[in-house]
Amino acid sequence: MEASKAGVEAPLLLYRAGRQLLKVRLLLLMALACGVLAVWAGVHLFRTYGLSPGDGGVLAPLPVRLAWGLGVAFLGLAFAGGMQLYARCYVARLEVDEKREALHVYTVGWLGALRQERYPLEALRLRSVRSRRHSGRTPPLWRGPVVDAPWRSLRLPGRRLPLILDEQGEVHHPGWLRRLRLL
């Protein structure tokens, strides 16, 4: 309300991830915790591998301890890094600012904070914005549950990795999204 009184219009909300964003943030924090624990476990393995009575009670050779320690630490850091990369591609919110002619894309940053990227509308109209729908359904190879998580990949100009638009999110203005070729 205050923004409209001052003559500054708030951007128009096009899309919001809703409850799915909470899941992404929780997974991101879990991945960070796993990365920290894996580094701790890797250091512990490097320092003590072979000392337990079951392992012979003698410290293992340096190359063996180094391989185990680095291997465990790398697995945890790879999980944390991969989740961070996914979060940077996951669209939390889309807004259009008609006055400034810009699309604001909010993705999930480190520790769950939102990061904002700005794209001029003119660049989106002139260049090809590619959008592809993925059903998210896994083939029933076994008698387990079938996952139904549809999403859309968006390739915007000037962005190296595609954005992930979760179709379980809330679309507020589908006309605008179609006009920008995001749906």
ZATIVO-183798 format. One record per residue: residue in one letter; residue number from 0; x, y, z of N, C-alpha, C in turn. Coordinates in pm, 1 decimal. Each point is the difference from the previous one (the first is absolute). Example, Ala and Ser with C-alpha at 12.3 -4.5 7.8 and 13.67 -1.06 7.14 Angstrom:
REM ZATIVO-183798
+------+-----+----------+----------+----------+----------+----------+----------+----------+----------+----------+
! code ! pos !     n_xx !     n_yy !     n_zz !    ca_xx !    ca_yy !    ca_zz !     c_xx !     c_yy !     c_zz !
+------+-----+----------+----------+----------+----------+----------+----------+----------+----------+----------+
!    a !   0 !   1319.0 !   -569.0 !    780.0 !    -89.0 !    119.0 !      0.0 !     90.0 !    120.0 !      0.0 !
!    s !   1 !    -35.0 !    105.0 !    -72.0 !     82.0 !    119.0 !      6.0 !    -77.0 !    109.0 !     73.0 !
+------+-----+----------+----------+----------+----------+----------+----------+----------+----------+----------+
REM end
This chain:
REM ZATIVO-183798
+------+-----+----------+----------+----------+----------+----------+----------+----------+----------+----------+
! code ! pos !     n_xx !     n_yy !     n_zz !    ca_xx !    ca_yy !    ca_zz !     c_xx !     c_yy !     c_zz !
+------+-----+----------+----------+----------+----------+----------+----------+----------+----------+----------+
!    m !   0 !     80.1 !   -118.7 !      0.0 !    -80.1 !    118.7 !      0.0 !     85.1 !    126.1 !      0.0 !
!    e !   1 !    105.0 !      0.4 !     81.6 !     86.0 !    117.3 !      9.7 !     68.4 !     29.8 !   -133.1 !
!    a !   2 !     38.1 !   -107.7 !    -72.3 !     70.4 !     19.8 !   -126.6 !    -89.8 !     67.6 !   -102.5 !
!    s !   3 !   -129.4 !    -37.2 !     -3.8 !    -88.8 !     60.2 !    -99.1 !    -31.2 !    145.4 !     34.6 !
!    k !   4 !      0.4 !     35.7 !    128.6 !    -23.5 !    138.0 !     39.5 !    114.7 !     90.1 !    -41.7 !
!    a !   5 !    120.7 !    -52.7 !      2.6 !    117.0 !     79.7 !    -35.1 !     18.7 !      9.6 !   -151.0 !
!    g !   6 !    -84.6 !    -66.2 !    -78.6 !     11.2 !      6.0 !   -145.3 !     87.2 !   -110.6 !    -57.3 !
!    v !   7 !     49.6 !    -88.7 !     82.8 !     82.2 !   -110.9 !    -46.0 !    -87.2 !   -124.7 !      0.7 !
!    e !   8 !    -14.0 !    -61.6 !   -115.7 !    -83.1 !   -119.3 !    -10.4 !     83.3 !   -123.2 !     32.0 !
!    a !   9 !    -59.6 !    -89.2 !     76.5 !     66.6 !   -126.0 !     31.8 !     -3.8 !    -89.7 !   -123.2 !
!    p !  10 !    100.8 !    -82.7 !    -18.4 !     -2.6 !    -93.4 !   -113.1 !   -118.6 !    -95.7 !      9.7 !
!    l !  11 !    -47.2 !    -44.9 !   -113.8 !   -113.8 !    -89.8 !     -9.0 !     48.5 !   -143.6 !     20.4 !
!    l !  12 !    -57.0 !    -69.5 !     98.0 !     38.3 !   -137.6 !     29.5 !    -60.2 !    -92.3 !   -105.4 !
!    l !  13 !     86.6 !    -74.2 !    -70.5 !    -46.1 !    -92.9 !   -103.1 !     -7.1 !   -143.6 !     50.3 !
!    y !  14 !     98.0 !    -38.4 !     80.5 !     12.4 !   -139.3 !     43.8 !     65.8 !     -3.6 !    137.3 !
!    r !  15 !    -43.2 !    -93.7 !     81.7 !     62.8 !    -23.6 !    130.3 !      3.7 !   -150.0 !     23.6 !
!    a !  16 !    112.5 !    -51.3 !     45.6 !     16.9 !   -144.6 !     18.0 !    -86.1 !    -55.7 !    112.3 !
!    g !  17 !    -37.2 !     80.9 !     95.9 !    -88.3 !    -45.5 !    107.4 !     66.8 !    -98.4 !     93.6 !
!    r !  18 !    -72.4 !   -106.7 !     34.6 !     50.3 !    -98.6 !     96.9 !    122.3 !    -74.7 !    -50.4 !
!    q !  19 !     14.6 !    -11.8 !   -130.0 !    114.8 !    -72.4 !    -53.8 !    132.0 !     69.0 !     35.6 !
!    l !  20 !     -4.4 !    131.0 !     14.7 !    120.0 !     75.2 !     35.6 !     50.5 !    -40.1 !    138.2 !
!    l !  21 !    -90.9 !    -27.1 !     91.9 !     39.4 !    -43.6 !    133.5 !     76.8 !   -131.6 !     -7.5 !
!    k !  22 !    -45.3 !    -91.2 !    -85.9 !     68.4 !   -128.6 !    -16.0 !    140.9 !     19.6 !    -55.5 !
!    v !  23 !     14.1 !     88.8 !    -97.0 !    132.2 !     25.9 !    -57.9 !     92.8 !     60.4 !    105.4 !
!    r !  24 !    -51.3 !     94.2 !     78.3 !     82.5 !     61.4 !    104.8 !     42.7 !   -102.9 !    104.9 !
!    l !  25 !    -92.0 !    -87.8 !     40.4 !     34.1 !   -102.1 !     98.0 !    104.5 !    -97.1 !    -55.3 !
!    l !  26 !    -15.8 !    -39.3 !   -126.8 !     99.4 !    -88.1 !    -61.3 !    136.0 !     68.9 !    -11.5 !
!    l !  27 !     -0.9 !    129.5 !    -28.2 !    124.8 !     74.7 !     -8.8 !     71.1 !      3.3 !    135.0 !
!    l !  28 !    -74.4 !     24.2 !    106.9 !     60.6 !     -0.4 !    133.5 !     47.7 !   -139.3 !     39.4 !
!    m !  29 !    -76.8 !   -102.4 !    -38.4 !     42.1 !   -136.8 !     28.8 !    128.3 !    -34.7 !    -75.7 !
!    a !  30 !      9.0 !     44.7 !   -124.2 !    121.1 !    -26.1 !    -78.6 !    120.7 !     70.5 !     60.3 !
!    l !  31 !    -20.3 !    120.7 !     49.2 !    109.1 !     71.4 !     66.2 !     45.8 !    -74.9 !    125.0 !
!    a !  32 !    -95.4 !    -48.1 !     79.7 !     34.8 !    -76.7 !    119.8 !     73.1 !   -129.3 !    -36.9 !
!    c !  33 !    -46.7 !    -66.7 !   -104.8 !     67.3 !   -122.7 !    -45.5 !    141.5 !     29.1 !    -47.6 !
!    g !  34 !     18.5 !    112.3 !    -67.7 !    133.6 !     37.9 !    -45.2 !     94.0 !     24.2 !    116.3 !
!    v !  35 !    -47.0 !     69.7 !    102.7 !     83.1 !     26.6 !    117.9 !     32.7 !   -130.3 !     72.7 !
!    l !  36 !   -101.3 !    -86.3 !     17.6 !     23.4 !   -128.0 !     66.6 !     94.5 !    -89.8 !    -79.5 !
!    a !  37 !    -11.3 !      2.8 !   -130.1 !     88.6 !    -82.6 !    -83.0 !    144.1 !     48.9 !      7.8 !
!    v !  38 !     20.2 !    130.4 !      4.5 !    136.8 !     52.5 !     15.5 !     55.2 !    -41.2 !    136.1 !
!    w !  39 !    -83.6 !     11.7 !    105.0 !     45.0 !    -41.8 !    132.9 !     35.1 !   -149.1 !     -0.3 !
!    a !  40 !    -85.6 !    -83.6 !    -61.8 !     25.8 !   -143.8 !     -6.1 !    125.6 !    -29.5 !    -81.3 !
!    g !  41 !     22.5 !     75.5 !   -107.2 !    120.5 !    -19.5 !    -80.3 !    126.8 !     32.5 !     77.6 !
!    v !  42 !     -3.7 !    108.2 !     75.2 !    116.1 !     35.5 !     83.9 !     21.2 !   -106.4 !    106.4 !
!    h !  43 !   -109.7 !    -46.0 !     60.1 !     10.0 !   -104.4 !    102.0 !     59.1 !   -128.8 !    -58.6 !
!    l !  44 !    -46.4 !    -40.1 !   -117.4 !     54.5 !   -120.0 !    -64.4 !    148.5 !     17.5 !    -31.8 !
!    f !  45 !     37.3 !    116.6 !    -47.6 !    140.3 !     25.1 !    -33.1 !     88.0 !    -12.4 !    124.5 !
!    r !  46 !    -49.6 !     45.6 !    111.8 !     82.0 !     -0.3 !    121.2 !      0.8 !   -134.3 !     72.2 !
!    t !  47 !   -107.0 !    -80.8 !    -11.2 !    -10.5 !   -118.8 !     84.7 !    -25.0 !   -131.0 !    -73.0 !
!    y !  48 !     -5.7 !     -2.0 !   -132.1 !    -35.1 !   -123.1 !    -71.0 !    103.8 !   -108.7 !     26.8 !
!    g !  49 !    -48.8 !   -111.2 !     49.5 !     86.2 !   -113.7 !     29.1 !     29.8 !    -18.4 !    147.2 !
!    l !  50 !    -32.8 !     96.1 !     84.6 !     32.7 !     -8.4 !    142.4 !    -96.5 !    -85.9 !     81.1 !
!    s !  51 !   -120.3 !    -22.7 !    -49.4 !    -94.4 !    -79.8 !     78.1 !     46.2 !   -146.1 !      3.3 !
!    p !  52 !    -37.4 !    -72.5 !    104.8 !     44.8 !   -140.1 !     11.5 !    -46.0 !    -87.0 !   -117.4 !
!    g !  53 !   -115.2 !     30.6 !    -56.3 !    -49.1 !    -77.4 !   -114.2 !     84.0 !     19.7 !   -125.2 !
!    d !  54 !     67.1 !    114.5 !     -9.2 !     83.7 !     29.3 !   -116.0 !    145.2 !    -40.0 !     22.0 !
!    g !  55 !     31.9 !    -57.7 !    114.7 !    137.0 !    -43.5 !     27.3 !     70.2 !     84.3 !    103.9 !
!    g !  56 !    -53.4 !    112.7 !     37.3 !     58.7 !     83.1 !    103.8 !    122.7 !     77.9 !    -42.9 !
!    v !  57 !     30.7 !      0.5 !   -128.4 !    116.3 !     72.5 !    -51.5 !    -48.5 !    102.4 !   -102.4 !
!    l !  58 !     52.9 !    119.7 !      9.7 !    -39.3 !    105.3 !    -93.5 !     28.6 !    -43.6 !   -143.7 !
!    a !  59 !   -100.9 !     13.6 !    -87.5 !     14.7 !    -39.9 !   -140.4 !    102.1 !     90.0 !    -69.2 !
!    p !  60 !     59.6 !    -47.8 !   -110.6 !     96.2 !     83.3 !    -74.2 !    -63.8 !    131.7 !    -45.9 !
!    l !  61 !     83.4 !    100.8 !    -15.6 !    -46.5 !    134.4 !    -36.3 !    -84.9 !      1.4 !   -127.6 !
!    p !  62 !     39.6 !    -68.0 !   -109.4 !    -84.3 !      5.3 !   -120.7 !   -140.5 !    -56.8 !     22.7 !
!    v !  63 !    -11.5 !   -104.3 !     80.1 !   -130.6 !    -60.1 !     26.9 !    -85.5 !     95.9 !     81.8 !
!    r !  64 !     57.2 !     58.6 !    104.3 !    -74.3 !     95.2 !     82.7 !    -39.0 !    123.4 !    -80.4 !
!    l !  65 !     89.9 !     45.5 !    -84.9 !    -28.3 !    117.3 !    -82.8 !   -113.3 !    -29.7 !    -98.6 !
!    a !  66 !      2.7 !   -117.9 !    -60.9 !   -105.2 !    -36.7 !    -95.0 !   -135.9 !     -7.9 !     69.8 !
!    w !  67 !     -7.7 !    -64.3 !    114.2 !   -126.2 !    -10.1 !     72.2 !    -47.7 !    136.6 !     48.0 !
!    g !  68 !     88.5 !     76.8 !     57.7 !    -38.2 !    131.5 !     51.6 !    -47.7 !     93.4 !   -109.5 !
!    l !  69 !     75.2 !      8.6 !   -108.6 !    -39.8 !     87.4 !   -110.6 !   -124.6 !    -51.6 !    -70.3 !
!    g !  70 !    -12.6 !   -131.6 !    -11.6 !   -118.0 !    -57.6 !    -65.1 !   -128.8 !     33.1 !     74.1 !
!    v !  71 !      0.9 !    -18.9 !    130.6 !   -120.0 !     29.6 !     79.7 !    -29.2 !    149.7 !     -1.4 !
!    a !  72 !    101.8 !     83.0 !     17.1 !    -20.5 !    145.6 !     -1.1 !    -51.3 !     45.7 !   -136.6 !
!    f !  73 !     53.7 !    -55.2 !   -107.3 !    -42.7 !     38.4 !   -134.4 !   -147.0 !    -35.1 !    -24.6 !
!    l !  74 !    -43.9 !   -116.5 !     45.3 !   -139.4 !    -38.6 !    -19.7 !    -94.7 !     98.7 !     67.9 !
!    g !  75 !     31.1 !     40.2 !    121.6 !    -84.5 !     95.9 !     70.1 !      0.9 !    136.5 !    -65.1 !
!    l !  76 !    118.3 !     45.0 !    -42.1 !      9.7 !    131.0 !    -65.3 !    -66.8 !     -1.2 !   -137.7 !
!    a !  77 !      6.3 !   -113.9 !    -69.2 !    -67.0 !    -10.7 !   -130.1 !   -151.4 !      9.0 !     16.6 !
!    f !  78 !    -53.9 !    -63.3 !    103.5 !   -143.6 !      8.4 !     27.0 !    -39.2 !    143.8 !     32.7 !
!    a !  79 !     75.7 !     66.9 !     85.2 !    -30.6 !    138.5 !     37.0 !     12.8 !     92.6 !   -121.6 !
!    g !  80 !    103.7 !    -19.1 !    -80.3 !     19.1 !     83.3 !   -119.1 !   -107.1 !    -23.3 !   -104.9 !
!    g !  81 !    -38.8 !   -125.1 !    -19.6 !   -105.3 !    -31.2 !    -96.5 !   -133.9 !     58.3 !     41.5 !
!    m !  82 !    -28.8 !     -4.3 !    127.6 !   -125.6 !     58.0 !     47.5 !      2.3 !    151.4 !    -12.4 !
!    q !  83 !    116.3 !     60.6 !     22.1 !     11.7 !    144.9 !    -16.3 !    -20.5 !     39.1 !   -146.7 !
!    l !  84 !     54.0 !    -78.6 !    -91.1 !    -18.0 !     26.1 !   -142.8 !   -147.9 !    -12.8 !    -39.0 !
!    y !  85 !    -66.7 !   -102.8 !     52.0 !   -143.4 !    -17.7 !    -26.2 !    -78.2 !    119.9 !     53.1 !
!    a !  86 !     32.7 !     46.3 !    120.6 !    -71.9 !    111.4 !     61.4 !     18.5 !    128.6 !    -80.0 !
!    r !  87 !    115.9 !     18.3 !    -60.1 !     23.1 !    119.8 !    -80.8 !    -78.4 !     -2.6 !   -131.2 !
!    c !  88 !    -47.1 !   -115.6 !    -38.1 !    -81.8 !    -12.6 !   -121.0 !   -149.0 !     -3.5 !     31.4 !
!    y !  89 !    -36.5 !    -25.6 !    123.4 !   -139.7 !    -15.4 !     40.6 !    -64.6 !    137.0 !     16.4 !
!    v !  90 !   -106.6 !     24.3 !    -74.1 !    -68.6 !    129.4 !      4.4 !    -91.1 !      4.5 !    122.2 !
!    a !  91 !     25.9 !     96.2 !     88.3 !    -83.8 !     19.4 !    117.5 !   -114.6 !     95.7 !    -31.0 !
!    r !  92 !     28.9 !    101.0 !    -82.5 !   -101.0 !    101.5 !    -30.5 !     37.5 !     69.7 !   -130.1 !
!    l !  93 !   -101.5 !     34.2 !    -79.1 !     16.4 !     79.5 !   -121.2 !    -85.2 !    125.1 !     13.4 !
!    e !  94 !     57.3 !    114.3 !    -28.4 !    -73.3 !    126.7 !      2.1 !     33.9 !     76.6 !   -125.4 !
!    v !  95 !    -94.8 !     78.4 !    -47.8 !     25.9 !     87.2 !   -113.6 !    -21.6 !    143.7 !     45.9 !
!    d !  96 !     95.1 !     84.1 !    -34.3 !     -7.0 !    142.4 !     31.4 !    -26.3 !     71.9 !   -131.6 !
!    e !  97 !   -126.2 !     35.2 !    -21.5 !    -38.5 !     60.7 !   -127.7 !     61.5 !    137.9 !    -18.1 !
!    k !  98 !     15.6 !     72.9 !    108.8 !     54.7 !    134.9 !     -9.5 !    147.1 !     -2.3 !    -44.1 !
!    r !  99 !     75.0 !    -91.6 !     56.4 !    142.6 !    -11.5 !    -35.7 !     23.2 !   -100.9 !   -111.6 !
!    e ! 100 !   -108.1 !    -63.5 !    -46.1 !      6.1 !    -99.1 !   -106.8 !    103.0 !   -108.0 !     29.5 !
!    a ! 101 !    -20.0 !    -68.3 !    113.6 !     94.8 !   -102.8 !     40.4 !    -73.3 !   -117.7 !     63.8 !
!    l ! 102 !     57.3 !   -117.1 !    -19.7 !    -46.6 !   -120.9 !     65.7 !     95.2 !    -27.9 !    114.8 !
!    h ! 103 !    -53.6 !    -15.3 !    120.6 !     80.2 !    -31.3 !    117.1 !    -17.6 !   -147.6 !     30.6 !
!    v ! 104 !    111.0 !    -73.1 !     -1.0 !     -0.8 !   -143.0 !     29.6 !     68.6 !    -19.0 !    134.7 !
!    y ! 105 !    -70.8 !    -58.6 !     93.4 !     56.2 !    -27.6 !    132.2 !     29.2 !   -149.0 !      9.6 !
!    t ! 106 !    124.5 !    -32.8 !     26.8 !     39.4 !   -139.1 !     21.2 !     47.5 !    -14.3 !    144.0 !
!    v ! 107 !     22.5 !   -122.5 !     42.3 !     40.9 !    -26.6 !    137.4 !    151.8 !     11.6 !      7.9 !
!    g ! 108 !     47.2 !     84.3 !     90.9 !    143.0 !     16.3 !     21.3 !     49.0 !    -88.3 !    113.1 !
!    w ! 109 !    121.1 !     24.9 !     43.9 !     60.2 !    -79.1 !    106.2 !    -78.3 !     17.5 !    129.5 !
!    l ! 110 !    -20.1 !   -104.1 !     73.7 !    -75.9 !     -3.6 !    125.1 !   -145.8 !     40.8 !    -18.5 !
!    g ! 111 !    -52.5 !     -9.2 !   -119.7 !   -141.3 !     21.8 !    -23.3 !    -41.6 !    142.9 !    -29.9 !
!    a ! 112 !     91.8 !     94.5 !      4.0 !    -35.4 !    138.9 !    -32.3 !    -31.5 !     10.3 !   -149.1 !
!    l ! 113 !    -80.8 !     98.8 !    -36.2 !    -36.9 !     16.3 !   -141.0 !    102.5 !     87.8 !    -72.2 !
!    r ! 114 !     35.1 !    -41.7 !   -120.3 !     88.5 !     77.8 !    -86.9 !    -84.5 !     54.5 !   -113.7 !
!    q ! 115 !     28.1 !    122.9 !    -39.9 !    -77.8 !     62.3 !   -107.5 !     86.1 !     19.1 !   -123.2 !
!    e ! 116 !    -57.2 !    -36.3 !   -114.1 !     61.5 !     26.5 !   -129.9 !   -100.2 !     82.2 !    -80.2 !
!    r ! 117 !     49.8 !     93.7 !    -77.7 !    -87.3 !     90.3 !    -75.7 !     27.5 !    -17.8 !   -149.1 !
!    y ! 118 !   -107.6 !    -15.4 !    -75.6 !     10.3 !    -15.3 !   -145.1 !    -87.3 !    105.6 !    -66.2 !
!    p ! 119 !     55.2 !     79.1 !    -92.3 !    -82.7 !     98.2 !    -72.0 !   -105.1 !    -70.4 !    -85.5 !
!    l ! 120 !   -121.3 !     51.3 !      2.0 !   -107.8 !    -62.2 !    -77.7 !     29.2 !      2.9 !   -148.9 !
!    e ! 121 !     63.7 !    105.8 !    -45.1 !     32.7 !     11.3 !   -143.0 !     91.7 !   -113.7 !    -44.7 !
!    a ! 122 !     97.3 !    -33.9 !     83.0 !     91.2 !   -110.9 !    -33.5 !    -75.3 !   -131.8 !     -3.2 !
!    l ! 123 !    -99.8 !    -16.0 !     87.1 !    -78.4 !   -123.7 !     -0.1 !    -88.7 !     -9.0 !   -122.5 !
!    r ! 124 !    -47.1 !    114.1 !    -49.2 !    -86.7 !     -0.6 !   -119.2 !     81.4 !    -24.1 !   -127.0 !
!    l ! 125 !    119.7 !     57.8 !     -7.2 !     80.1 !    -10.9 !   -121.6 !     67.4 !   -135.6 !    -12.7 !
!    r ! 126 !     51.2 !    -50.0 !    110.4 !     70.7 !   -127.5 !     -4.8 !    -96.6 !   -114.1 !     24.4 !
!    s ! 127 !     44.7 !   -115.6 !    -36.2 !    -87.0 !   -115.1 !     19.9 !      9.4 !    -47.4 !    144.6 !
!    v ! 128 !   -110.6 !      2.7 !     67.3 !    -10.5 !    -58.3 !    132.7 !    -54.6 !   -139.7 !    -21.7 !
!    r ! 129 !     76.2 !    -98.3 !     40.4 !    -43.3 !   -137.6 !    -21.5 !    -58.5 !    -55.9 !    128.4 !
!    s ! 130 !   -112.6 !    -63.0 !    -13.8 !    -68.6 !    -59.0 !    113.8 !    -37.3 !   -142.4 !    -38.1 !
!    r ! 131 !     26.3 !    -92.7 !     89.4 !    -30.8 !   -140.1 !    -27.7 !    -63.0 !    -62.1 !    123.5 !
!    r ! 132 !   -110.8 !    -67.2 !    -19.5 !    -70.3 !    -62.1 !    112.5 !     49.3 !   -142.2 !     19.9 !
!    h ! 133 !     20.1 !    -35.0 !    127.1 !     40.3 !   -135.6 !     38.3 !   -109.5 !    -54.4 !     90.9 !
!    s ! 134 !    -45.3 !   -120.3 !    -28.0 !   -111.0 !    -55.2 !     78.5 !     43.4 !    -34.2 !    141.1 !
!    g ! 135 !    125.5 !    -35.1 !     17.7 !     47.6 !    -35.5 !    132.6 !    -43.7 !   -137.7 !     45.0 !
!    r ! 136 !    -63.3 !    -75.1 !    -89.3 !    -46.6 !   -133.6 !     37.7 !    111.4 !   -100.6 !    -22.7 !
!    t ! 137 !     21.5 !    -84.1 !     97.7 !     99.9 !   -104.9 !    -13.1 !    -67.3 !   -123.9 !    -56.2 !
!    p ! 138 !     70.4 !    -73.5 !    -86.3 !    -61.2 !   -122.2 !    -53.2 !    -13.7 !   -104.0 !    111.8 !
!    p ! 139 !   -113.0 !    -68.8 !      3.7 !    -21.3 !    -98.4 !    107.3 !     79.6 !   -128.3 !    -26.2 !
!    l ! 140 !    129.9 !      3.2 !     30.1 !     84.8 !   -117.0 !    -20.4 !    -19.5 !   -102.4 !    111.0 !
!    w ! 141 !    -50.1 !     45.5 !    111.5 !    -29.4 !    -88.0 !    112.4 !   -136.4 !     38.4 !     54.4 !
!    r ! 142 !    -46.2 !    -70.2 !     96.4 !   -134.4 !     24.4 !     52.5 !      0.4 !    106.3 !    110.1 !
!    g ! 143 !     81.1 !     98.6 !    -14.1 !      5.6 !    108.6 !     97.2 !    -86.4 !    116.5 !    -43.9 !
!    p ! 144 !      1.3 !    105.6 !     76.2 !    -80.4 !    116.7 !    -37.3 !     55.8 !     70.0 !   -123.8 !
!    v ! 145 !    -88.6 !     59.9 !    -77.1 !     39.5 !     75.2 !   -118.0 !      2.5 !    147.6 !     38.6 !
!    v ! 146 !    108.4 !     65.0 !    -30.0 !     15.7 !    141.0 !     35.4 !    -66.3 !     86.2 !   -107.1 !
!    d ! 147 !    -78.9 !     95.5 !     43.0 !    -63.7 !     94.0 !    -90.6 !     43.7 !    139.9 !     40.5 !
!    a ! 148 !    108.1 !     47.8 !    -60.7 !     55.0 !    131.5 !     33.4 !     30.5 !     75.1 !   -128.9 !
!    p ! 149 !   -103.0 !     55.1 !    -67.1 !     24.3 !     70.4 !   -126.1 !     76.3 !    130.1 !     22.0 !
!    w ! 150 !     86.3 !     29.5 !    -94.8 !     77.6 !    123.3 !      5.9 !     31.0 !     45.3 !   -140.8 !
!    r ! 151 !     44.6 !    121.2 !    -11.1 !     29.3 !     60.8 !   -128.7 !    141.5 !     56.0 !      5.2 !
!    s ! 152 !     79.4 !    -29.2 !   -101.6 !    134.4 !     59.3 !     -7.3 !     -7.7 !    124.3 !    -88.6 !
!    l ! 153 !     58.9 !    107.7 !     47.7 !     -2.1 !    127.6 !    -71.6 !    142.4 !     42.2 !    -31.3 !
!    r ! 154 !     26.5 !     19.4 !   -126.4 !    131.4 !     51.5 !    -40.7 !    -16.6 !    147.1 !    -33.2 !
!    l ! 155 !     58.4 !     84.2 !     83.7 !     -6.7 !    143.9 !    -22.3 !    131.1 !     49.0 !    -59.0 !
!    p ! 156 !     -5.3 !    104.8 !    -80.9 !    122.4 !     51.5 !    -61.0 !     96.5 !     52.0 !    106.4 !
!    g ! 157 !    126.9 !    -33.7 !    -18.0 !    103.0 !     45.9 !     91.6 !     17.3 !    -87.9 !    122.9 !
!    r ! 158 !    -76.1 !   -106.3 !      9.0 !     10.0 !    -89.8 !    115.3 !     54.7 !   -133.9 !    -46.8 !
!    r ! 159 !    103.0 !    -47.0 !     67.7 !     67.9 !   -122.6 !    -41.6 !    -86.5 !   -124.8 !     24.8 !
!    l ! 160 !    -59.5 !     -9.3 !    118.6 !    -81.6 !   -116.6 !     34.9 !   -148.9 !     34.2 !    -10.1 !
!    p ! 161 !    -82.2 !    -97.6 !    -34.9 !   -144.4 !     28.7 !     -7.6 !    -60.1 !     16.8 !    139.3 !
!    l ! 162 !   -107.8 !     73.6 !      5.1 !    -74.7 !     15.6 !    124.1 !    -99.1 !   -114.6 !     12.7 !
!    i ! 163 !    -36.9 !    -33.3 !    122.1 !    -96.7 !   -106.0 !     26.0 !   -124.3 !     64.9 !     57.3 !
!    l ! 164 !   -110.1 !     -9.3 !    -74.1 !   -127.5 !     56.0 !     42.6 !    -90.2 !   -115.7 !     40.7 !
!    d ! 165 !    -22.8 !    -15.0 !    127.5 !    -80.4 !   -108.9 !     53.9 !   -146.9 !     25.8 !    -31.9 !
!    e ! 166 !    -63.2 !    -91.1 !    -71.0 !   -139.3 !     19.5 !    -39.3 !    -97.6 !    -24.7 !    113.7 !
!    q ! 167 !     48.7 !    -39.4 !    116.0 !    -86.2 !    -12.3 !    116.8 !     -7.4 !    133.0 !     75.3 !
!    g ! 168 !     70.1 !    100.9 !    -50.1 !     -3.7 !    132.4 !     59.5 !   -125.6 !     75.4 !    -40.4 !
!    e ! 169 !     -9.5 !    123.8 !     44.8 !   -119.0 !     82.5 !    -23.2 !     24.5 !     97.6 !   -114.8 !
!    v ! 170 !    -79.0 !    -12.4 !   -107.2 !      7.5 !     92.5 !   -112.4 !   -106.2 !    106.7 !     21.2 !
!    h ! 171 !     41.9 !    126.0 !      9.7 !    -93.1 !    108.7 !     28.5 !    -49.9 !     70.8 !   -126.2 !
!    h ! 172 !     84.3 !     11.3 !   -101.7 !    -37.9 !     68.0 !   -124.2 !     48.4 !    -84.3 !   -119.3 !
!    p ! 173 !    -76.4 !   -102.6 !    -38.7 !     44.2 !    -86.4 !   -109.9 !     12.4 !     73.7 !   -132.4 !
!    g ! 174 !    -79.3 !    105.2 !    -20.3 !      9.8 !     76.5 !   -124.4 !    137.1 !     62.9 !    -17.0 !
!    w ! 175 !     51.7 !     57.5 !    105.1 !    134.2 !     58.7 !     -5.2 !    105.4 !   -106.7 !    -26.4 !
!    l ! 176 !    -11.4 !   -115.2 !     64.5 !     97.8 !   -107.0 !    -20.0 !     -4.9 !    -51.4 !   -143.0 !
!    r ! 177 !   -120.1 !     -9.5 !    -59.6 !    -10.4 !    -42.1 !   -139.9 !     57.7 !    105.2 !    -93.1 !
!    r ! 178 !    -25.5 !    127.4 !     30.6 !     52.9 !    109.3 !    -82.2 !    152.9 !     -1.0 !     -1.2 !
!    l ! 179 !     60.9 !    -34.2 !    113.8 !    146.6 !     -8.0 !      8.0 !     52.6 !   -135.4 !    -46.4 !
!    r ! 180 !    -88.7 !    -86.6 !    -43.4 !     33.3 !   -135.1 !    -47.7 !     65.4 !    -84.5 !    109.2 !
!    l ! 181 !    -44.6 !     18.7 !    124.7 !     50.5 !    -78.7 !    111.8 !    -92.5 !   -116.5 !     32.6 !
!    l ! 182 !   -119.4 !      1.3 !    -57.1 !    -93.1 !   -114.2 !     16.6 !    -28.6 !    -63.5 !   -133.2 !
+------+-----+----------+----------+----------+----------+----------+----------+----------+----------+----------+
REM end
